């Protein structure tokens, strides 16, 4: 180590294929991840532009990497002295700090950055926050920041994004064009926000594969809201307040494999759910208040592999049940219904 590093000693180990080093500075242990991976998670600095001797760095294989203490703001001054190293960084994790502000300049030299983790901070974002990494960024984690809204043009220059996590915030209404530039996005997590109404905000997400909407306050799902995402395979609507699904809601989701409706307010299952879902493999509607299953509901559901009707109020099953379900991978989950013995006889 050079003169600036002589006060630290390093312990190294392998962790899931990544070189992880523990740096002990005067009794305080920091973690350093090497090979293009910078982790600033859960450190302890409270300034904005730390001097060189507060940054811990190690030499290995000719590359310099560092761990920095906890930050409350993130500006390029934090990283300027290490810019030649960060230029090669592909993964930057700033999770679990106290960040409130990130200026766009902090990313201006991160030309190869593909994953940025900003989870569990207290961020306030501007339209240009990610403009400097727009040509490279593929995955962005913004979960757990208590956002109540987002700038309408926040993602205008991040057109390569394929993975976006906005879970665990306080979002209640998003601009209808917020995601319109994300034509390559395949995964979107909006779980555990405060969405009460799904505006037509999925326009442009033609490649979306997975949509997580669990844990919001959705009482209804508007007709046509899923029409712009025809390639969707996984839709999670669990832990909401939905009691009814409009007919034709899934007409454009012909590729849907997984539909999860657990923990809602359903009292019945409509035939309309299955009209066009010819590729459905996993259907779960547990923890609702369903009392009856319509005859022939699951007829010709040859693709269905997993069915969960547990923790409802079923007292009987239609005479044709479980016709059309011979291909299920395991026993049908219909636990905690009111007449267990009758259900067992029907299944057998």
Secondary structure, DSSP 8 states (H G I E B T S, - for coil): --GGGTTEEEEEEEETTEEEEEEEETTEEEEEE-SSEEE-TT-----SS--GGGSEEEEETTEEEEE----SEE-GGGTGGGHHHHTT--EEE--SS---EE-GGGGTT-TT--EEE--SS--B--TTTTGGGTTT--EEE--SS--S---TTTTTT-TT--EEE--SS------TTTTTT-TT--EEE--SS---S--S--TT-TT--EEE--SS--S---TTTTTT-TT--EEE--SS------TTTTTT-TT--EEE--SS--SB--GGGGSS-TT--EEE--SS---B--TTTTTT-TT--EEE--SS------TTTTTT-TT-SS--B-TT-S-HHHHHHHH-
